[in-house]
């Protein structure tokens, strides 16, 4: 199929904007020019819209297999497409867990038939995420997994993490870590601080995250493994990662939109739409995360899209599962609250959603240039809307951002040359 985009605006280096046309054929960007005379099977008029490289999210939950009441590959990747994401990496805490080659291959077949965008699955570090025995990292590495993680629980012993990093380094795969020392979480459900006291809820201390990162960066130094920290949330964690990078250790890190935009003060009542792990931390932590992103300590942004059923989230902080959805709201929220307030530039935001994760994980995506895969995210930066969770493509409606007014609305998404989302023309 030949596809042409006309009247498009693209961002060049140093925030220079260029008007252009883009010609796509056989899944590739064949030409970018002021005017393209060649005819196409379909033309999209991008008047008033910016065209960016397709976004990359290395941390999402698709819940399939086993959690289809929360999300499926089909609904989750449809939500991703609507949010401008063309590559997503799915966590292995499914049922069954992605801890053997057979389960991974079955999932890859399901992805082929059901996914609207590119899905790269993770493999588990330990069998059934129990921390009691390592998976066959060498064999799983050959089966098509993206990286290894025990996301949601973390690896509790240095012994297992050392073994995992050693094998992963040999296989050339990253270890991606949910950092949480369970021995000092104390059954917490919110950040240990002002809000835990006000709502009389058990708190999760910041040290439970940072102490495990400190352990792991030293193990990464010992093994030479690429070690990536999920959803950084505390100022101490930022400091440890910054020091590790200065020491030349191969450590990278991500931060979520919700930790950048919210802190514990946003939690007014016992509303589990604000319950996530790690929890919303202090204002000081929130500032440290943005500072860490700006100085390169934190490498990029990932959503940790974690859908749950309404009845699960209605149980309140003590009983509800951790997690919120994020694929359909990430760009608009960040553009509105960080770019338009001059805290960051549009170029920085786009880079943190595209080329930065691609570079960290050596992915051949994230750039809007000729002769690359035609992954494109098209947004109207002046259009305004209110976030409506009831209109989400995701099965999960669990968001603290319902009714927030935003700018920067998705117009269309193209993945591998195929239109996977277009405003007002979806099913």
ZIFEN-V778330 format. One record per backbone hydrogen bond with DSSP energy under -1.0 kcal/mol. NH is the residue of the N-H (numbers start at 1). CO is the residue of the C=O. Records with the same first field share a line. If there is no record, write none. Layout:
NH=CO + CO
//
This chain:
3=24
4=42
5=22
6=44
8=20
9=49
10=18
12=16
16=13
18=10
20=8
21=33
22=5
23=31
24=3
25=28
28=25
29=372
30=23
31=23
33=21
41=2
42=2
44=4
46=6
49=46
50=379
51=9
52=377
54=375
55=84
56=353
57=87
60=89
61=305
67=63
70=67
71=67
76=72
77=73
78=74
79=75
80=76
81=77
82=78
83=79
84=81
85=80
86=55
87=55
88=118
89=57
90=120
91=60
94=92
95=65
98=92
99=97
104=100
105=101
106=102
107=103
108=104
109=105
110=106
111=107
112=108
113=109
114=110
115=111
118=86
120=88
122=90
123=147
124=98
127=133
129=126
130=127
135=125
137=135
140=136
141=137
143=140
145=140
146=121
148=174
149=123
153=150
154=150
161=157
162=158
163=159
164=160
165=161
166=162
167=163
168=164
169=165
170=166
171=167
173=168
175=226
176=148
177=228
181=208
182=180
184=181
185=182
188=185
189=202
190=202
192=204
197=193
198=194
199=195
201=196
204=190
208=205
209=206
210=206
211=207
213=209
214=210
215=211
216=212
217=213
218=214
219=215
220=216
221=217
222=218
223=219
224=220
227=250
228=175
229=252
230=177
232=254
238=234
239=235
240=236
241=237
242=238
243=239
244=240
245=241
246=242
247=243
248=245
249=244
251=249
252=227
254=229
255=300
260=256
261=257
262=258
264=281
266=263
267=264
268=266
271=269
274=271
275=272
286=282
287=283
288=284
289=285
290=286
291=287
292=288
293=289
294=290
295=291
297=292
298=292
299=253
300=253
301=352
302=255
304=59
306=324
313=309
314=310
320=316
323=275
325=398
330=326
333=329
334=330
335=331
336=332
337=333
338=334
339=334
340=335
342=339
343=338
344=338
349=345
350=346
351=347
352=348
356=351
358=354
359=355
360=356
361=357
363=358
371=29
374=27
375=373
376=414
377=52
378=412
379=50
380=409
385=406
387=404
391=388
392=389
399=397
403=387
404=401
406=385
408=383
409=380
411=378
412=378
413=421
414=376
415=418
417=374
418=415
420=413
421=413
423=411
425=422
//
